[in-house]
Amino acid sequence: MPQHATITDADYAALADFRFSLRQFQAFSESRAAECGLTPQQHQALLVIRAAAPGLATVGHVAERLILKPHSATGLIDRLVALDLVERRPSSSDKRQALLALTDLAHGKLDRLSATHREEIRRLRPMLNDLLDKLDG
């Protein structure tokens, strides 16, 4: 077992504050997704699909990025297709594989959510930097 530096009371406090900050951001994100009529998982799936490199937005990619089993990711994508948020398109390189694309409706929702999230992250930056500095000290 590797030797670790002693964890101080200040380290425990900083770690607890960091975890609390993550939970606050998660609660913020869940609330904003709900305001757009999305579950947190649907929001994350839309973000994964939008951020994927060309040709990589597949059910398998969504499963990997959301840490889901493939059948769970398939169900999630099926629900997004039913909500007219995602389309399946045949891959030009592998006809057995479907590529995922956001619909205009999904782009609108994701644009609003992403702008709000970016502002919240910017607001949290000084506090998070301070917490990270405390852990480095």
Steps between C-alpha positions, in 0.01 A plus 500: 500500500646843404588750767263797515554838656304557816151632437443805717177636645522780242527239222186325626318834515611591146395158368161529670454851358599376155247213515235745622575732207465211256163409652386862478593511133326168440182629669522819291540294182214265584269794570585675173453179301157451658405856403569397138293183536802269518630254752863548603594188305324624186683832531833324536427276201420801282824664612699184420347473155559870426862488622593177317747516216351437154406134459531419873151583625373145545302322768827338610665840540205625706518186714872552560474870584198457729644181655194296398454147381433491124136391541437790741651745252283353224189560711610856572558569131164340412330743740689796350394392150137475618527855640627623161834599652729248327506336158673178401681514167681216324878522510655546158796281599312221684139441402443290814570801720271798557638845564308731729413860417317767694180644359437874481286468814790339687745763377277774639466336841869415519607850395296653785622246754864530397501879521354483851747231607796690360400806704462291815844345452648846451330612821641200688855531360648718777362276773619183325844648440520588869405143598760354265763738639416381851552138393834586339622685809 
